[in-house]
Amino acid sequence: MAAPSRRSSRATPRRNTPPAERAIGIFDSGIGGLTVVQALLRLLPSETLIYLGDTARYPYGTKSADVVRRYSFENTEFLIEKGVKLLVVACNTSTAVSFEALQERYEVPLVGVIAPGAVAAAAATRNGKVGVIATEATIASGEYTRALRRERADLEIYTRPCPLFVPLAEEGWVDNEIARRTAETYLRSLRRSGIDTLILGCTHYPLLEGVIRETIGSGVTIVDSATSTARAVRDLLRRHRLSHPAGTGATHFFVTDAPERFVKVGSRFLGAQVDSAVRIER
């Protein structure tokens, strides 16, 4: 699962850099968005990435929509100040409650993590029954249901909040009895529903994919929104002629609290590539 090796640094690209050579900005409520970073590293190795993890205010999944929108605006403004050419909202909760507001307020091209996953799931399902697992706020927003309906109005959609998956992923408890019992509790009814496709609607959840797949059954196609999002980023860069022509790639990490913990937990996502992170003030 390791991504291609590349440099991480405290330096960031200057704003007078030609547009195609500027960085891609990514933000998340904490560390889960590193699954999107991992997918981008694989698909777009020549691109420079700037990641902001709002670790001081994590998690977003239990906060009100107004609060999540305010945090999302602040994260976006930080990355725009870095001169990014495209912004990835690598948080399902933030995408669910803030994406339209971000599009209205900012001119930078935006990619969220909900629409790409919905497109992939609608294309993958054979029997028209799709499951979605995510945080409570993402499920309550109804955004996955709306996105799936836009792709196929005839889909049967089954949603389940799975809040304990996030702390399990961050603690590295992804392949033990606690993870298996939690997955069984959350996924039992989805298994009985007859779904043949399941969206992992939180960027932490790919770390638990083994346990989720074991629980839900081998006949169910699992859609990782991180991979789908990376493909959407690649396509948007091509449409806007913003793909880096010949970059060597670099990744820069910023957090709002506890950079040491970010490096420790982030290594579960990206290995030694998360070797440092810069703390910014909020």
Rosetta blueprint (number, residue, H / E / L):
1 M L
2 A L
3 A L
4 P L
5 S L
6 R L
7 R E
8 S E
9 S L
10 R L
11 A L
12 T L
13 P L
14 R L
15 R L
16 N L
17 T L
18 P L
19 P H
20 A H
21 E H
22 R L
23 A L
24 I E
25 G E
26 I E
27 F E
28 D E
29 S L
30 G L
31 I L
32 G L
33 G L
34 L H
35 T H
36 V H
37 V H
38 Q H
39 A H
40 L H
41 L H
42 R H
43 L H
44 L L
45 P L
46 S L
47 E L
48 T E
49 L E
50 I E
51 Y E
52 L E
53 G E
54 D L
55 T L
56 A L
57 R L
58 Y L
59 P L
60 Y L
61 G L
62 T L
63 K L
64 S L
65 A H
66 D H
67 V H
68 V H
69 R H
70 R H
71 Y H
72 S H
73 F H
74 E H
75 N H
76 T H
77 E H
78 F H
79 L H
80 I H
81 E H
82 K L
83 G L
84 V L
85 K L
86 L E
87 L E
88 V E
89 V E
90 A L
91 C L
92 N H
93 T H
94 S H
95 T H
96 A H
97 V H
98 S H
99 F H
100 E H
101 A H
102 L H
103 Q H
104 E H
105 R H
106 Y L
107 E L
108 V L
109 P L
110 L E
111 V E
112 G L
113 V L
114 I H
115 A H
116 P H
117 G H
118 A H
119 V H
120 A H
121 A H
122 A H
123 A H
124 A H
125 T L
126 R L
127 N L
128 G L
129 K E
130 V E
131 G E
132 V E
133 I E
134 A E
135 T L
136 E H
137 A H
138 T H
139 I H
140 A H
141 S H
142 G L
143 E H
144 Y H
145 T H
146 R H
147 A H
148 L H
149 R H
150 R H
151 E H
152 R L
153 A L
154 D L
155 L L
156 E E
157 I E
158 Y E
159 T E
160 R E
161 P E
162 C L
163 P L
164 L L
165 F H
166 V H
167 P H
168 L H
169 A H
170 E H
171 E H
172 G L
173 W L
174 V L
175 D L
176 N L
177 E H
178 I H
179 A H
180 R H
181 R H
182 T H
183 A H
184 E H
185 T H
186 Y H
187 L H
188 R H
189 S H
190 L H
191 R H
192 R H
193 S H
194 G L
195 I L
196 D L
197 T E
198 L E
199 I E
200 L E
201 G L
202 C L
203 T L
204 H L
205 Y H
206 P H
207 L H
208 L H
209 E H
210 G H
211 V H
212 I H
213 R H
214 E H
215 T H
216 I H
217 G L
218 S L
219 G L
220 V L
221 T E
222 I E
223 V E
224 D E
225 S H
226 A H
227 T H
228 S H
229 T H
230 A H
231 R H
232 A H
233 V H
234 R H
235 D H
236 L H
237 L H
238 R H
239 R H
240 H L
241 R L
242 L L
243 S L
244 H L
245 P L
246 A L
247 G L
248 T L
249 G L
250 A E
251 T E
252 H E
253 F E
254 F E
255 V E
256 T L
257 D L
258 A L
259 P H
260 E H
261 R H
262 F H
263 V H
264 K H
265 V H
266 G H
267 S H
268 R H
269 F H
270 L H
271 G H
272 A H
273 Q H
274 V L
275 D L
276 S L
277 A L
278 V E
279 R E
280 I L
281 E L
282 R L
